Amino acid sequence: MTTLKLAKLPDRKPVKISITVSPELHASLQAYAETYRTTYGDSEEVRDLIPYMIEQFLAADRAFTQARKVTSGAQTNGRREGRAK
């Protein structure tokens, strides 16, 4: 079997998720989109900003990042052990 430097690419098919938010959160998201527009001069829909906001939130959550590393390490170690058998 050929071994390439580049690993197989992950699934990149977008997943659609629908959520319901409170009126207060909706107003805040609209205000954020307006602030984004005045800051960058580009108008973006709230629905287009939300995925990047969530991504930024998760990346900034240190406890989550650490927990994910621990979980990933345990899964990776398990796979390695499975291959060695």
mmCIF file of the N, C-alpha and C atoms, coordinates in Angstrom:
data_MODEL
# 
_entry.id   MODEL 
# 
loop_
_atom_site.group_PDB 
_atom_site.id 
_atom_site.type_symbol 
_atom_site.label_atom_id 
_atom_site.label_alt_id 
_atom_site.label_comp_id 
_atom_site.label_asym_id 
_atom_site.label_entity_id 
_atom_site.label_seq_id 
_atom_site.pdbx_PDB_ins_code 
_atom_site.Cartn_x 
_atom_site.Cartn_y 
_atom_site.Cartn_z 
_atom_site.occupancy 
_atom_site.B_iso_or_equiv 
_atom_site.pdbx_formal_charge 
_atom_site.auth_seq_id 
_atom_site.auth_comp_id 
_atom_site.auth_asym_id 
_atom_site.auth_atom_id 
_atom_site.pdbx_PDB_model_num 
ATOM 1   N N  . MET A 1 1  ? 0.843   -1.181 0.000  1.00 0.00 ? 1  MET A N  1 
ATOM 2   C CA . MET A 1 1  ? 0.000   0.000  0.000  1.00 0.00 ? 1  MET A CA 1 
ATOM 3   C C  . MET A 1 1  ? 0.884   1.239  0.000  1.00 0.00 ? 1  MET A C  1 
ATOM 4   N N  . THR A 1 2  ? 0.554   2.211  -0.837 1.00 0.00 ? 2  THR A N  1 
ATOM 5   C CA . THR A 1 2  ? 1.310   3.455  -0.927 1.00 0.00 ? 2  THR A CA 1 
ATOM 6   C C  . THR A 1 2  ? 1.032   4.327  0.286  1.00 0.00 ? 2  THR A C  1 
ATOM 7   N N  . THR A 1 3  ? 2.088   4.935  0.835  1.00 0.00 ? 3  THR A N  1 
ATOM 8   C CA . THR A 1 3  ? 1.936   5.856  1.949  1.00 0.00 ? 3  THR A CA 1 
ATOM 9   C C  . THR A 1 3  ? 2.256   7.260  1.457  1.00 0.00 ? 3  THR A C  1 
ATOM 10  N N  . LEU A 1 4  ? 1.306   8.158  1.565  1.00 0.00 ? 4  LEU A N  1 
ATOM 11  C CA . LEU A 1 4  ? 1.489   9.540  1.147  1.00 0.00 ? 4  LEU A CA 1 
ATOM 12  C C  . LEU A 1 4  ? 1.758   10.420 2.359  1.00 0.00 ? 4  LEU A C  1 
ATOM 13  N N  . LYS A 1 5  ? 2.459   11.518 2.136  1.00 0.00 ? 5  LYS A N  1 
ATOM 14  C CA . LYS A 1 5  ? 2.684   12.488 3.219  1.00 0.00 ? 5  LYS A CA 1 
ATOM 15  C C  . LYS A 1 5  ? 1.373   13.105 3.672  1.00 0.00 ? 5  LYS A C  1 
ATOM 16  N N  . LEU A 1 6  ? 0.458   13.327 2.717  1.00 0.00 ? 6  LEU A N  1 
ATOM 17  C CA . LEU A 1 6  ? -0.831  13.913 3.030  1.00 0.00 ? 6  LEU A CA 1 
ATOM 18  C C  . LEU A 1 6  ? -1.805  12.811 3.408  1.00 0.00 ? 6  LEU A C  1 
ATOM 19  N N  . ALA A 1 7  ? -2.352  12.912 4.615  1.00 0.00 ? 7  ALA A N  1 
ATOM 20  C CA . ALA A 1 7  ? -3.346  11.927 5.058  1.00 0.00 ? 7  ALA A CA 1 
ATOM 21  C C  . ALA A 1 7  ? -4.645  12.134 4.289  1.00 0.00 ? 7  ALA A C  1 
ATOM 22  N N  . LYS A 1 8  ? -5.503  11.140 4.334  1.00 0.00 ? 8  LYS A N  1 
ATOM 23  C CA . LYS A 1 8  ? -6.798  11.247 3.678  1.00 0.00 ? 8  LYS A CA 1 
ATOM 24  C C  . LYS A 1 8  ? -7.553  12.434 4.261  1.00 0.00 ? 8  LYS A C  1 
ATOM 25  N N  . LEU A 1 9  ? -8.120  13.236 3.394  1.00 0.00 ? 9  LEU A N  1 
ATOM 26  C CA . LEU A 1 9  ? -8.833  14.424 3.842  1.00 0.00 ? 9  LEU A CA 1 
ATOM 27  C C  . LEU A 1 9  ? -10.083 14.034 4.623  1.00 0.00 ? 9  LEU A C  1 
ATOM 28  N N  . PRO A 1 10 ? -10.427 14.836 5.640  1.00 0.00 ? 10 PRO A N  1 
ATOM 29  C CA . PRO A 1 10 ? -11.625 14.543 6.430  1.00 0.00 ? 10 PRO A CA 1 
ATOM 30  C C  . PRO A 1 10 ? -12.889 14.876 5.632  1.00 0.00 ? 10 PRO A C  1 
ATOM 31  N N  . ASP A 1 11 ? -14.010 14.402 6.102  1.00 0.00 ? 11 ASP A N  1 
ATOM 32  C CA . ASP A 1 11 ? -15.295 14.711 5.495  1.00 0.00 ? 11 ASP A CA 1 
ATOM 33  C C  . ASP A 1 11 ? -15.517 16.224 5.582  1.00 0.00 ? 11 ASP A C  1 
ATOM 34  N N  . ARG A 1 12 ? -15.759 16.848 4.466  1.00 0.00 ? 12 ARG A N  1 
ATOM 35  C CA . ARG A 1 12 ? -15.941 18.296 4.435  1.00 0.00 ? 12 ARG A CA 1 
ATOM 36  C C  . ARG A 1 12 ? -17.363 18.686 4.040  1.00 0.00 ? 12 ARG A C  1 
ATOM 37  N N  . LYS A 1 13 ? -18.263 17.727 4.039  1.00 0.00 ? 13 LYS A N  1 
ATOM 38  C CA . LYS A 1 13 ? -19.644 18.010 3.688  1.00 0.00 ? 13 LYS A CA 1 
ATOM 39  C C  . LYS A 1 13 ? -20.294 18.790 4.838  1.00 0.00 ? 13 LYS A C  1 
ATOM 40  N N  . PRO A 1 14 ? -20.824 19.971 4.558  1.00 0.00 ? 14 PRO A N  1 
ATOM 41  C CA . PRO A 1 14 ? -21.452 20.761 5.616  1.00 0.00 ? 14 PRO A CA 1 
ATOM 42  C C  . PRO A 1 14 ? -22.654 20.029 6.219  1.00 0.00 ? 14 PRO A C  1 
ATOM 43  N N  . VAL A 1 15 ? -22.877 20.276 7.489  1.00 0.00 ? 15 VAL A N  1 
ATOM 44  C CA . VAL A 1 15 ? -24.015 19.711 8.198  1.00 0.00 ? 15 VAL A CA 1 
ATOM 45  C C  . VAL A 1 15 ? -24.919 20.867 8.605  1.00 0.00 ? 15 VAL A C  1 
ATOM 46  N N  . LYS A 1 16 ? -26.173 20.802 8.231  1.00 0.00 ? 16 LYS A N  1 
ATOM 47  C CA . LYS A 1 16 ? -27.120 21.861 8.559  1.00 0.00 ? 16 LYS A CA 1 
ATOM 48  C C  . LYS A 1 16 ? -27.749 21.568 9.912  1.00 0.00 ? 16 LYS A C  1 
ATOM 49  N N  . ILE A 1 17 ? -27.736 22.570 10.775 1.00 0.00 ? 17 ILE A N  1 
ATOM 50  C CA . ILE A 1 17 ? -28.326 22.467 12.104 1.00 0.00 ? 17 ILE A CA 1 
ATOM 51  C C  . ILE A 1 17 ? -29.305 23.632 12.272 1.00 0.00 ? 17 ILE A C  1 
ATOM 52  N N  . SER A 1 18 ? -30.492 23.337 12.717 1.00 0.00 ? 18 SER A N  1 
ATOM 53  C CA . SER A 1 18 ? -31.484 24.386 12.985 1.00 0.00 ? 18 SER A CA 1 
ATOM 54  C C  . SER A 1 18 ? -31.583 24.587 14.486 1.00 0.00 ? 18 SER A C  1 
ATOM 55  N N  . ILE A 1 19 ? -31.649 25.851 14.901 1.00 0.00 ? 19 ILE A N  1 
ATOM 56  C CA . ILE A 1 19 ? -31.791 26.157 16.325 1.00 0.00 ? 19 ILE A CA 1 
ATOM 57  C C  . ILE A 1 19 ? -32.866 27.223 16.507 1.00 0.00 ? 19 ILE A C  1 
ATOM 58  N N  . THR A 1 20 ? -33.374 27.282 17.705 1.00 0.00 ? 20 THR A N  1 
ATOM 59  C CA . THR A 1 20 ? -34.316 28.324 18.085 1.00 0.00 ? 20 THR A CA 1 
ATOM 60  C C  . THR A 1 20 ? -33.649 29.133 19.183 1.00 0.00 ? 20 THR A C  1 
ATOM 61  N N  . VAL A 1 21 ? -33.675 30.451 19.046 1.00 0.00 ? 21 VAL A N  1 
ATOM 62  C CA . VAL A 1 21 ? -33.036 31.321 20.035 1.00 0.00 ? 21 VAL A CA 1 
ATOM 63  C C  . VAL A 1 21 ? -34.077 32.262 20.630 1.00 0.00 ? 21 VAL A C  1 
ATOM 64  N N  . SER A 1 22 ? -33.739 32.795 21.777 1.00 0.00 ? 22 SER A N  1 
ATOM 65  C CA . SER A 1 22 ? -34.633 33.750 22.433 1.00 0.00 ? 22 SER A CA 1 
ATOM 66  C C  . SER A 1 22 ? -34.651 35.065 21.649 1.00 0.00 ? 22 SER A C  1 
ATOM 67  N N  . PRO A 1 23 ? -35.690 35.856 21.835 1.00 0.00 ? 23 PRO A N  1 
ATOM 68  C CA . PRO A 1 23 ? -35.725 37.169 21.178 1.00 0.00 ? 23 PRO A CA 1 
ATOM 69  C C  . PRO A 1 23 ? -34.535 38.044 21.571 1.00 0.00 ? 23 PRO A C  1 
ATOM 70  N N  . GLU A 1 24 ? -34.101 37.934 22.818 1.00 0.00 ? 24 GLU A N  1 
ATOM 71  C CA . GLU A 1 24 ? -32.963 38.728 23.286 1.00 0.00 ? 24 GLU A CA 1 
ATOM 72  C C  . GLU A 1 24 ? -31.680 38.328 22.565 1.00 0.00 ? 24 GLU A C  1 
ATOM 73  N N  . LEU A 1 25 ? -31.470 37.011 22.426 1.00 0.00 ? 25 LEU A N  1 
ATOM 74  C CA . LEU A 1 25 ? -30.278 36.541 21.720 1.00 0.00 ? 25 LEU A CA 1 
ATOM 75  C C  . LEU A 1 25 ? -30.343 36.939 20.248 1.00 0.00 ? 25 LEU A C  1 
ATOM 76  N N  . HIS A 1 26 ? -31.512 36.836 19.649 1.00 0.00 ? 26 HIS A N  1 
ATOM 77  C CA . HIS A 1 26 ? -31.666 37.240 18.254 1.00 0.00 ? 26 HIS A CA 1 
ATOM 78  C C  . HIS A 1 26 ? -31.308 38.715 18.079 1.00 0.00 ? 26 HIS A C  1 
ATOM 79  N N  . ALA A 1 27 ? -31.780 39.549 18.982 1.00 0.00 ? 27 ALA A N  1 
ATOM 80  C CA . ALA A 1 27 ? -31.456 40.985 18.920 1.00 0.00 ? 27 ALA A CA 1 
ATOM 81  C C  . ALA A 1 27 ? -29.949 41.203 19.067 1.00 0.00 ? 27 ALA A C  1 
ATOM 82  N N  . SER A 1 28 ? -29.317 40.447 19.965 1.00 0.00 ? 28 SER A N  1 
ATOM 83  C CA . SER A 1 28 ? -27.862 40.570 20.148 1.00 0.00 ? 28 SER A CA 1 
ATOM 84  C C  . SER A 1 28 ? -27.115 40.128 18.893 1.00 0.00 ? 28 SER A C  1 
ATOM 85  N N  . LEU A 1 29 ? -27.569 39.061 18.277 1.00 0.00 ? 29 LEU A N  1 
ATOM 86  C CA . LEU A 1 29 ? -26.924 38.592 17.048 1.00 0.00 ? 29 LEU A CA 1 
ATOM 87  C C  . LEU A 1 29 ? -27.085 39.609 15.923 1.00 0.00 ? 29 LEU A C  1 
ATOM 88  N N  . GLN A 1 30 ? -28.252 40.224 15.834 1.00 0.00 ? 30 GLN A N  1 
ATOM 89  C CA . GLN A 1 30 ? -28.474 41.268 14.832 1.00 0.00 ? 30 GLN A CA 1 
ATOM 90  C C  . GLN A 1 30 ? -27.555 42.459 15.097 1.00 0.00 ? 30 GLN A C  1 
ATOM 91  N N  . ALA A 1 31 ? -27.425 42.833 16.370 1.00 0.00 ? 31 ALA A N  1 
ATOM 92  C CA . ALA A 1 31 ? -26.541 43.942 16.737 1.00 0.00 ? 31 ALA A CA 1 
ATOM 93  C C  . ALA A 1 31 ? -25.090 43.604 16.409 1.00 0.00 ? 31 ALA A C  1 
ATOM 94  N N  . TYR A 1 32 ? -24.708 42.343 16.624 1.00 0.00 ? 32 TYR A N  1 
ATOM 95  C CA . TYR A 1 32 ? -23.345 41.919 16.306 1.00 0.00 ? 32 TYR A CA 1 
ATOM 96  C C  . TYR A 1 32 ? -23.097 42.034 14.802 1.00 0.00 ? 32 TYR A C  1 
ATOM 97  N N  . ALA A 1 33 ? -24.072 41.588 14.005 1.00 0.00 ? 33 ALA A N  1 
ATOM 98  C CA . ALA A 1 33 ? -23.935 41.680 12.549 1.00 0.00 ? 33 ALA A CA 1 
ATOM 99  C C  . ALA A 1 33 ? -23.803 43.133 12.110 1.00 0.00 ? 33 ALA A C  1 
ATOM 100 N N  . GLU A 1 34 ? -24.541 44.020 12.757 1.00 0.00 ? 34 GLU A N  1 
ATOM 101 C CA . GLU A 1 34 ? -24.440 45.448 12.432 1.00 0.00 ? 34 GLU A CA 1 
ATOM 102 C C  . GLU A 1 34 ? -23.070 46.003 12.831 1.00 0.00 ? 34 GLU A C  1 
ATOM 103 N N  . THR A 1 35 ? -22.574 45.604 13.992 1.00 0.00 ? 35 THR A N  1 
ATOM 104 C CA . THR A 1 35 ? -21.244 46.024 14.426 1.00 0.00 ? 35 THR A CA 1 
ATOM 105 C C  . THR A 1 35 ? -20.184 45.492 13.478 1.00 0.00 ? 35 THR A C  1 
ATOM 106 N N  . TYR A 1 36 ? -20.346 44.260 13.030 1.00 0.00 ? 36 TYR A N  1 
ATOM 107 C CA . TYR A 1 36 ? -19.435 43.664 12.047 1.00 0.00 ? 36 TYR A CA 1 
ATOM 108 C C  . TYR A 1 36 ? -19.421 44.521 10.774 1.00 0.00 ? 36 TYR A C  1 
ATOM 109 N N  . ARG A 1 37 ? -20.623 44.918 10.325 1.00 0.00 ? 37 ARG A N  1 
ATOM 110 C CA . ARG A 1 37 ? -20.727 45.723 9.109  1.00 0.00 ? 37 ARG A CA 1 
ATOM 111 C C  . ARG A 1 37 ? -20.022 47.065 9.257  1.00 0.00 ? 37 ARG A C  1 
ATOM 112 N N  . THR A 1 38 ? -20.231 47.735 10.383 1.00 0.00 ? 38 THR A N  1 
ATOM 113 C CA . THR A 1 38 ? -19.591 49.038 10.570 1.00 0.00 ? 38 THR A CA 1 
ATOM 114 C C  . THR A 1 38 ? -18.081 48.898 10.777 1.00 0.00 ? 38 THR A C  1 
ATOM 115 N N  . THR A 1 39 ? -17.650 47.792 11.344 1.00 0.00 ? 39 THR A N  1 
ATOM 116 C CA . THR A 1 39 ? -16.217 47.577 11.581 1.00 0.00 ? 39 THR A CA 1 
ATOM 117 C C  . THR A 1 39 ? -15.479 47.233 10.301 1.00 0.00 ? 39 THR A C  1 
ATOM 118 N N  . TYR A 1 40 ? -16.029 46.314 9.521  1.00 0.00 ? 40 TYR A N  1 
ATOM 119 C CA . TYR A 1 40 ? -15.331 45.814 8.339  1.00 0.00 ? 40 TYR A CA 1 
ATOM 120 C C  . TYR A 1 40 ? -15.862 46.330 7.012  1.00 0.00 ? 40 TYR A C  1 
ATOM 121 N N  . GLY A 1 41 ? -17.018 46.977 7.035  1.00 0.00 ? 41 GLY A N  1 
ATOM 122 C CA . GLY A 1 41 ? -17.587 47.489 5.794  1.00 0.00 ? 41 GLY A CA 1 
ATOM 123 C C  . GLY A 1 41 ? -18.248 46.427 4.938  1.00 0.00 ? 41 GLY A C  1 
ATOM 124 N N  . ASP A 1 42 ? -18.370 45.233 5.448  1.00 0.00 ? 42 ASP A N  1 
ATOM 125 C CA . ASP A 1 42 ? -19.022 44.132 4.730  1.00 0.00 ? 42 ASP A CA 1 
ATOM 126 C C  . ASP A 1 42 ? -20.276 43.721 5.494  1.00 0.00 ? 42 ASP A C  1 
ATOM 127 N N  . SER A 1 43 ? -21.370 43.610 4.776  1.00 0.00 ? 43 SER A N  1 
ATOM 128 C CA . SER A 1 43 ? -22.613 43.172 5.395  1.00 0.00 ? 43 SER A CA 1 
ATOM 129 C C  . SER A 1 43 ? -22.698 41.649 5.310  1.00 0.00 ? 43 SER A C  1 
ATOM 130 N N  . GLU A 1 44 ? -22.847 41.007 6.455  1.00 0.00 ? 44 GLU A N  1 
ATOM 131 C CA . GLU A 1 44 ? -22.966 39.546 6.526  1.00 0.00 ? 44 GLU A CA 1 
ATOM 132 C C  . GLU A 1 44 ? -24.251 39.204 7.268  1.00 0.00 ? 44 GLU A C  1 
ATOM 133 N N  . GLU A 1 45 ? -24.912 38.175 6.808  1.00 0.00 ? 45 GLU A N  1 
ATOM 134 C CA . GLU A 1 45 ? -26.114 37.695 7.487  1.00 0.00 ? 45 GLU A CA 1 
ATOM 135 C C  . GLU A 1 45 ? -25.716 37.012 8.797  1.00 0.00 ? 45 GLU A C  1 
ATOM 136 N N  . VAL A 1 46 ? -26.602 37.107 9.774  1.00 0.00 ? 46 VAL A N  1 
ATOM 137 C CA . VAL A 1 46 ? -26.359 36.450 11.060 1.00 0.00 ? 46 VAL A CA 1 
ATOM 138 C C  . VAL A 1 46 ? -26.086 34.966 10.851 1.00 0.00 ? 46 VAL A C  1 
ATOM 139 N N  . ARG A 1 47 ? -26.864 34.323 10.001 1.00 0.00 ? 47 ARG A N  1 
ATOM 140 C CA . ARG A 1 47 ? -26.700 32.873 9.770  1.00 0.00 ? 47 ARG A CA 1 
ATOM 141 C C  . ARG A 1 47 ? -25.315 32.544 9.228  1.00 0.00 ? 47 ARG A C  1 
ATOM 142 N N  . ASP A 1 48 ? -24.682 33.488 8.526  1.00 0.00 ? 48 ASP A N  1 
ATOM 143 C CA . ASP A 1 48 ? -23.339 33.258 8.008  1.00 0.00 ? 48 ASP A CA 1 
ATOM 144 C C  . ASP A 1 48 ? -22.261 33.527 9.053  1.00 0.00 ? 48 ASP A C  1 
ATOM 145 N N  . LEU A 1 49 ? -22.556 34.373 10.025 1.00 0.00 ? 49 LEU A N  1 
ATOM 146 C CA . LEU A 1 49 ? -21.599 34.679 11.090 1.00 0.00 ? 49 LEU A CA 1 
ATOM 147 C C  . LEU A 1 49 ? -21.579 33.613 12.185 1.00 0.00 ? 49 LEU A C  1 
ATOM 148 N N  . ILE A 1 50 ? -22.725 33.006 12.462 1.00 0.00 ? 50 ILE A N  1 
ATOM 149 C CA . ILE A 1 50 ? -22.849 32.080 13.592 1.00 0.00 ? 50 ILE A CA 1 
ATOM 150 C C  . ILE A 1 50 ? -21.827 30.948 13.570 1.00 0.00 ? 50 ILE A C  1 
ATOM 151 N N  . PRO A 1 51 ? -21.604 30.241 12.458 1.00 0.00 ? 51 PRO A N  1 
ATOM 152 C CA . PRO A 1 51 ? -20.612 29.158 12.507 1.00 0.00 ? 51 PRO A CA 1 
ATOM 153 C C  . PRO A 1 51 ? -19.219 29.641 12.919 1.00 0.00 ? 51 PRO A C  1 
ATOM 154 N N  . TYR A 1 52 ? -18.830 30.817 12.453 1.00 0.00 ? 52 TYR A N  1 
ATOM 155 C CA . TYR A 1 52 ? -17.512 31.346 12.816 1.00 0.00 ? 52 TYR A CA 1 
ATOM 156 C C  . TYR A 1 52 ? -17.476 31.795 14.269 1.00 0.00 ? 52 TYR A C  1 
ATOM 157 N N  . MET A 1 53 ? -18.599 32.303 14.766 1.00 0.00 ? 53 MET A N  1 
ATOM 158 C CA . MET A 1 53 ? -18.677 32.692 16.173 1.00 0.00 ? 53 MET A CA 1 
ATOM 159 C C  . MET A 1 53 ? -18.536 31.464 17.071 1.00 0.00 ? 53 MET A C  1 
ATOM 160 N N  . ILE A 1 54 ? -19.224 30.390 16.712 1.00 0.00 ? 54 ILE A N  1 
ATOM 161 C CA . ILE A 1 54 ? -19.145 29.157 17.504 1.00 0.00 ? 54 ILE A CA 1 
ATOM 162 C C  . ILE A 1 54 ? -17.731 28.582 17.439 1.00 0.00 ? 54 ILE A C  1 
ATOM 163 N N  . GLU A 1 55 ? -17.156 28.564 16.251 1.00 0.00 ? 55 GLU A N  1 
ATOM 164 C CA . GLU A 1 55 ? -15.786 28.065 16.086 1.00 0.00 ? 55 GLU A CA 1 
ATOM 165 C C  . GLU A 1 55 ? -14.806 28.847 16.957 1.00 0.00 ? 55 GLU A C  1 
ATOM 166 N N  . GLN A 1 56 ? -14.946 30.174 16.964 1.00 0.00 ? 56 GLN A N  1 
ATOM 167 C CA . GLN A 1 56 ? -14.078 31.035 17.772 1.00 0.00 ? 56 GLN A CA 1 
ATOM 168 C C  . GLN A 1 56 ? -14.288 30.767 19.262 1.00 0.00 ? 56 GLN A C  1 
ATOM 169 N N  . PHE A 1 57 ? -15.532 30.599 19.659 1.00 0.00 ? 57 PHE A N  1 
ATOM 170 C CA . PHE A 1 57 ? -15.849 30.307 21.055 1.00 0.00 ? 57 PHE A CA 1 
ATOM 171 C C  . PHE A 1 57 ? -15.189 29.006 21.499 1.00 0.00 ? 57 PHE A C  1 
ATOM 172 N N  . LEU A 1 58 ? -15.340 27.952 20.702 1.00 0.00 ? 58 LEU A N  1 
ATOM 173 C CA . LEU A 1 58 ? -14.756 26.662 21.060 1.00 0.00 ? 58 LEU A CA 1 
ATOM 174 C C  . LEU A 1 58 ? -13.232 26.728 21.102 1.00 0.00 ? 58 LEU A C  1 
ATOM 175 N N  . ALA A 1 59 ? -12.632 27.444 20.163 1.00 0.00 ? 59 ALA A N  1 
ATOM 176 C CA . ALA A 1 59 ? -11.172 27.560 20.133 1.00 0.00 ? 59 ALA A CA 1 
ATOM 177 C C  . ALA A 1 59 ? -10.648 28.318 21.349 1.00 0.00 ? 59 ALA A C  1 
ATOM 178 N N  . ALA A 1 60 ? -11.447 29.238 21.879 1.00 0.00 ? 60 ALA A N  1 
ATOM 179 C CA . ALA A 1 60 ? -11.013 30.045 23.022 1.00 0.00 ? 60 ALA A CA 1 
ATOM 180 C C  . ALA A 1 60 ? -11.293 29.384 24.369 1.00 0.00 ? 60 ALA A C  1 
ATOM 181 N N  . ASP A 1 61 ? -12.048 28.300 24.380 1.00 0.00 ? 61 ASP A N  1 
ATOM 182 C CA . ASP A 1 61 ? -12.391 27.615 25.625 1.00 0.00 ? 61 ASP A CA 1 
ATOM 183 C C  . ASP A 1 61 ? -11.267 26.650 25.991 1.00 0.00 ? 61 ASP A C  1 
ATOM 184 N N  . ARG A 1 62 ? -10.408 27.075 26.892 1.00 0.00 ? 62 ARG A N  1 
ATOM 185 C CA . ARG A 1 62 ? -9.223  26.282 27.251 1.00 0.00 ? 62 ARG A CA 1 
ATOM 186 C C  . ARG A 1 62 ? -9.567  24.940 27.878 1.00 0.00 ? 62 ARG A C  1 
ATOM 187 N N  . ALA A 1 63 ? -10.582 24.919 28.713 1.00 0.00 ? 63 ALA A N  1 
ATOM 188 C CA . ALA A 1 63 ? -10.965 23.656 29.360 1.00 0.00 ? 63 ALA A CA 1 
ATOM 189 C C  . ALA A 1 63 ? -11.435 22.657 28.303 1.00 0.00 ? 63 ALA A C  1 
ATOM 190 N N  . PHE A 1 64 ? -12.209 23.127 27.338 1.00 0.00 ? 64 PHE A N  1 
ATOM 191 C CA . PHE A 1 64 ? -12.680 22.251 26.269 1.00 0.00 ? 64 PHE A CA 1 
ATOM 192 C C  . PHE A 1 64 ? -11.500 21.761 25.430 1.00 0.00 ? 64 PHE A C  1 
ATOM 193 N N  . THR A 1 65 ? -10.594 22.665 25.089 1.00 0.00 ? 65 THR A N  1 
ATOM 194 C CA . THR A 1 65 ? -9.427  22.301 24.286 1.00 0.00 ? 65 THR A CA 1 
ATOM 195 C C  . THR A 1 65 ? -8.598  21.233 24.988 1.00 0.00 ? 65 THR A C  1 
ATOM 196 N N  . GLN A 1 66 ? -8.370  21.406 26.283 1.00 0.00 ? 66 GLN A N  1 
ATOM 197 C CA . GLN A 1 66 ? -7.602  20.417 27.057 1.00 0.00 ? 66 GLN A CA 1 
ATOM 198 C C  . GLN A 1 66 ? -8.340  19.078 27.123 1.00 0.00 ? 66 GLN A C  1 
ATOM 199 N N  . ALA A 1 67 ? -9.628  19.124 27.387 1.00 0.00 ? 67 ALA A N  1 
ATOM 200 C CA . ALA A 1 67 ? -10.412 17.882 27.469 1.00 0.00 ? 67 ALA A CA 1 
ATOM 201 C C  . ALA A 1 67 ? -10.396 17.163 26.125 1.00 0.00 ? 67 ALA A C  1 
ATOM 202 N N  . ARG A 1 68 ? -10.463 17.910 25.061 1.00 0.00 ? 68 ARG A N  1 
ATOM 203 C CA . ARG A 1 68 ? -10.460 17.292 23.730 1.00 0.00 ? 68 ARG A CA 1 
ATOM 204 C C  . ARG A 1 68 ? -9.109  16.650 23.428 1.00 0.00 ? 68 ARG A C  1 
ATOM 205 N N  . LYS A 1 69 ? -8.029  17.290 23.862 1.00 0.00 ? 69 LYS A N  1 
ATOM 206 C CA . LYS A 1 69 ? -6.698  16.707 23.668 1.00 0.00 ? 69 LYS A CA 1 
ATOM 207 C C  . LYS A 1 69 ? -6.579  15.386 24.419 1.00 0.00 ? 69 LYS A C  1 
ATOM 208 N N  . VAL A 1 70 ? -7.072  15.354 25.650 1.00 0.00 ? 70 VAL A N  1 
ATOM 209 C CA . VAL A 1 70 ? -7.014  14.141 26.456 1.00 0.00 ? 70 VAL A CA 1 
ATOM 210 C C  . VAL A 1 70 ? -7.829  13.042 25.777 1.00 0.00 ? 70 VAL A C  1 
ATOM 211 N N  . THR A 1 71 ? -9.021  13.369 25.322 1.00 0.00 ? 71 THR A N  1 
ATOM 212 C CA . THR A 1 71 ? -9.882  12.394 24.658 1.00 0.00 ? 71 THR A CA 1 
ATOM 213 C C  . THR A 1 71 ? -9.249  11.918 23.355 1.00 0.00 ? 71 THR A C  1 
ATOM 214 N N  . SER A 1 72 ? -8.696  12.839 22.574 1.00 0.00 ? 72 SER A N  1 
ATOM 215 C CA . SER A 1 72 ? -8.046  12.467 21.310 1.00 0.00 ? 72 SER A CA 1 
ATOM 216 C C  . SER A 1 72 ? -6.844  11.576 21.564 1.00 0.00 ? 72 SER A C  1 
ATOM 217 N N  . GLY A 1 73 ? -6.086  11.889 22.591 1.00 0.00 ? 73 GLY A N  1 
ATOM 218 C CA . GLY A 1 73 ? -4.916  11.082 22.930 1.00 0.00 ? 73 GLY A CA 1 
ATOM 219 C C  . GLY A 1 73 ? -5.300  9.675  23.313 1.00 0.00 ? 73 GLY A C  1 
ATOM 220 N N  . ALA A 1 74 ? -6.383  9.524  24.064 1.00 0.00 ? 74 ALA A N  1 
ATOM 221 C CA . ALA A 1 74 ? -6.844  8.199  24.466 1.00 0.00 ? 74 ALA A CA 1 
ATOM 222 C C  . ALA A 1 74 ? -7.305  7.404  23.255 1.00 0.00 ? 74 ALA A C  1 
ATOM 223 N N  . GLN A 1 75 ? -7.997  8.060  22.323 1.00 0.00 ? 75 GLN A N  1 
ATOM 224 C CA . GLN A 1 75 ? -8.459  7.375  21.124 1.00 0.00 ? 75 GLN A CA 1 
ATOM 225 C C  . GLN A 1 75 ? -7.282  6.991  20.241 1.00 0.00 ? 75 GLN A C  1 
ATOM 226 N N  . THR A 1 76 ? -6.313  7.889  20.097 1.00 0.00 ? 76 THR A N  1 
ATOM 227 C CA . THR A 1 76 ? -5.141  7.611  19.270 1.00 0.00 ? 76 THR A CA 1 
ATOM 228 C C  . THR A 1 76 ? -4.340  6.461  19.860 1.00 0.00 ? 76 THR A C  1 
ATOM 229 N N  . ASN A 1 77 ? -4.150  6.468  21.183 1.00 0.00 ? 77 ASN A N  1 
ATOM 230 C CA . ASN A 1 77 ? -3.406  5.392  21.822 1.00 0.00 ? 77 ASN A CA 1 
ATOM 231 C C  . ASN A 1 77 ? -4.101  4.063  21.634 1.00 0.00 ? 77 ASN A C  1 
ATOM 232 N N  . GLY A 1 78 ? -5.427  4.061  21.716 1.00 0.00 ? 78 GLY A N  1 
ATOM 233 C CA . GLY A 1 78 ? -6.181  2.829  21.517 1.00 0.00 ? 78 GLY A CA 1 
ATOM 234 C C  . GLY A 1 78 ? -6.012  2.290  20.112 1.00 0.00 ? 78 GLY A C  1 
ATOM 235 N N  . ARG A 1 79 ? -5.968  3.166  19.143 1.00 0.00 ? 79 ARG A N  1 
ATOM 236 C CA . ARG A 1 79 ? -5.786  2.725  17.752 1.00 0.00 ? 79 ARG A CA 1 
ATOM 237 C C  . ARG A 1 79 ? -4.402  2.155  17.555 1.00 0.00 ? 79 ARG A C  1 
ATOM 238 N N  . ARG A 1 80 ? -3.418  2.774  18.130 1.00 0.00 ? 80 ARG A N  1 
ATOM 239 C CA . ARG A 1 80 ? -2.048  2.282  17.989 1.00 0.00 ? 80 ARG A CA 1 
ATOM 240 C C  . ARG A 1 80 ? -1.914  0.907  18.602 1.00 0.00 ? 80 ARG A C  1 
ATOM 241 N N  . GLU A 1 81 ? -2.514  0.735  19.777 1.00 0.00 ? 81 GLU A N  1 
ATOM 242 C CA . GLU A 1 81 ? -2.436  -0.567 20.418 1.00 0.00 ? 81 GLU A CA 1 
ATOM 243 C C  . GLU A 1 81 ? -3.133  -1.622 19.573 1.00 0.00 ? 81 GLU A C  1 
ATOM 244 N N  . GLY A 1 82 ? -4.238  -1.236 18.951 1.00 0.00 ? 82 GLY A N  1 
ATOM 245 C CA . GLY A 1 82 ? -4.964  -2.180 18.096 1.00 0.00 ? 82 GLY A CA 1 
ATOM 246 C C  . GLY A 1 82 ? -4.140  -2.609 16.898 1.00 0.00 ? 82 GLY A C  1 
ATOM 247 N N  . ARG A 1 83 ? -3.350  -1.701 16.358 1.00 0.00 ? 83 ARG A N  1 
ATOM 248 C CA . ARG A 1 83 ? -2.515  -2.036 15.203 1.00 0.00 ? 83 ARG A CA 1 
ATOM 249 C C  . ARG A 1 83 ? -1.361  -2.946 15.591 1.00 0.00 ? 83 ARG A C  1 
ATOM 250 N N  . ALA A 1 84 ? -0.858  -2.763 16.803 1.00 0.00 ? 84 ALA A N  1 
ATOM 251 C CA . ALA A 1 84 ? 0.323   -3.525 17.228 1.00 0.00 ? 84 ALA A CA 1 
ATOM 252 C C  . ALA A 1 84 ? -0.025  -4.996 17.454 1.00 0.00 ? 84 ALA A C  1 
ATOM 253 N N  . LYS A 1 85 ? -1.278  -5.302 17.703 1.00 0.00 ? 85 LYS A N  1 
ATOM 254 C CA . LYS A 1 85 ? -1.653  -6.688 18.013 1.00 0.00 ? 85 LYS A CA 1 
ATOM 255 C C  . LYS A 1 85 ? -1.579  -7.596 16.826 1.00 0.00 ? 85 LYS A C  1 
# 
